[in-house]
Amino acid sequence: MSTALIGVGIIGCGTISEVYLTNLTTRFNHLKVVACADIDMDKARAAQEKFGLPKAATVEELLADPEVQIVVNLTIPAAHHEINMKAMKAGKNVYCEKPLAMTLADANEEVAFAEQNSLLLGSAPDTFLGAGLQTCRKLIDEKAIGELVGFTANLMSPGHDLWHPAPVFYYKKGAGPMMDMGPYYITALVSLLGPIDRLACFAKTARSQREIQGEMVDVEVYTHYAGMMEFASGVMGNVNMSFDVWKSKLPGIEIYGTEGTLYVPDPNMFGGPVHIFKSAGLVDRIKTTCNTPVERIMTLSGPASDEYLTEVELAFPAEDTPRSNMRGMGVADMAQSLRTGRKSRLSGALSAHVVEALTAFDTSAESGLVYKMTTTCERPQPMAGGLALWQLD
């Protein structure tokens, strides 16, 4: 295995670059951020100074730098495809913020180019590499809840109007709840359940305009999705994504099996508690202590069943502080792939598969038809047990 540091170049020095640069310059000892670039050179120079980087550069200068082996594309989503292709044509491996591209055609073009030129390509979210979702993956692989049956995945929110400093973007083409938050949920599900086979969806725009910072803004996207997905494994479930729900008790993600239920932590985070319900103890209790139908149904569906819901000790070292934002783990994983020759867990095929699913919800809603997926991907390899989040195998 090579022990050389992998050179990283950041393109896009906006808000999201703060957490990436913090992690990439402090947490991973096999990386070196050698340059940052932005169309606004003042932003690039500010990032260089704040994080002590060797240089700030134009995009062209960064792509010409032989020290840069991985380009981290943190530009706005509409620019992802252009920058990804430019970087790969310059011979660079690419890690992109979500989504990989705005359309399946662009994503497929990127994947094909990467494969033809032996380059690594992938996109966020990398949250499924965290202790929370990796513990869930381990439990599923061990059949802790039996054979998988179904799932539910829900993002219920009123939108970004009241808290985000610049929320208008989220209601314009290319955004909305599915493209904005859907990548976290869909990527998590693919990492746990494998590739998607088909899906169907109803969607609507609840309000044609939103009042944002005192002005009325036209809404250009669907803001409420009710979808269904079936995975190649046969597991099926529902997906709800909304910017129109003020309050909900729906869970984030639950996975259902023949022997129990797995409660998955927030897929937008790297950690969080994992809970499991196992049916065996409840079944034994009903069979041995309940003498009437009323006793049985009350035990089955009442508070007594909560006794069989337990929190699982995380199978991997958790983040060093609660709710740590470990964004950049995907970059570190890609860099380790370059050093060892193993596959990157965030592959181009995975990222393109997620892009197809995200855009297919709109396609199904507009056509009224079930959408059959045209792409597939390998289920990402699980993380090596016993290692801290920043110690990748």
ZIGI-V364299 format. One record per backbone hydrogen bond with DSSP energy under -0.5 kcal/mol. CO is the residue of the C=O (numbers start at 1). NH is the residue of the N-H. If there is no record, write none. Layout:
BEGIN
co: {CO	CO}
nh: {NH	NH}
END
This chain:
BEGIN
co: {5	6	7	7	8	8	9	9	10	10	11	14	15	16	17	18	19	20	21	22	23	23	23	27	28	30	32	32	33	35	36	37	39	40	40	41	42	43	44	45	46	47	48	48	55	57	58	59	60	61	62	64	65	67	69	70	70	71	71	72	72	73	76	76	77	79	80	81	82	83	84	85	86	87	88	93	94	95	96	103	104	105	106	107	108	109	110	111	112	113	114	115	120	122	126	127	130	131	132	133	134	135	136	137	138	139	140	143	145	145	147	149	150	151	152	153	154	155	155	157	160	160	164	166	167	168	169	170	171	172	175	176	177	177	178	181	181	182	183	184	185	186	187	188	189	190	195	197	198	199	200	202	204	204	204	208	210	210	212	215	215	217	218	223	224	225	226	227	228	229	230	230	231	235	236	237	238	239	240	241	242	244	252	253	254	255	256	256	257	259	260	261	262	262	263	264	266	270	274	275	276	276	277	278	279	280	281	282	283	284	285	285	286	289	292	293	294	295	296	297	298	302	303	304	305	306	308	308	310	312	315	321	324	324	326	328	329	330	331	332	333	334	335	336	337	339	345	347	348	349	350	351	352	353	354	355	356	357	358	359	360	361	362	363	364	364	370	371	371	384	387	388	390}
nh: {7	32	69	70	34	35	11	72	12	37	74	17	18	20	21	22	23	24	25	26	26	27	28	29	31	6	8	34	54	10	57	12	41	43	44	45	46	47	48	49	50	51	52	53	36	38	62	63	64	65	65	66	68	69	93	9	72	73	95	11	74	97	79	80	80	83	84	85	86	87	88	89	90	92	91	71	122	73	124	107	108	109	110	111	112	113	114	115	116	117	119	118	94	96	129	130	134	135	136	137	138	139	140	141	142	144	143	146	259	260	258	236	256	238	254	240	156	157	242	245	163	164	167	169	170	171	172	176	220	175	179	180	181	182	182	184	185	186	187	188	189	190	191	192	193	194	232	373	230	371	228	226	206	223	224	219	212	217	215	212	217	210	220	243	204	241	202	239	200	237	197	198	234	231	151	229	153	227	155	225	157	246	154	264	152	262	149	150	260	279	257	277	255	264	275	253	269	132	312	263	278	310	261	282	283	284	285	286	287	288	289	290	290	291	296	297	298	299	300	301	302	305	306	307	308	309	278	310	276	274	386	324	270	326	329	332	333	334	335	336	337	338	339	340	341	2	347	351	352	353	354	355	356	357	358	359	360	361	362	363	364	365	366	367	368	369	372	199	373	387	317	391	392}
END
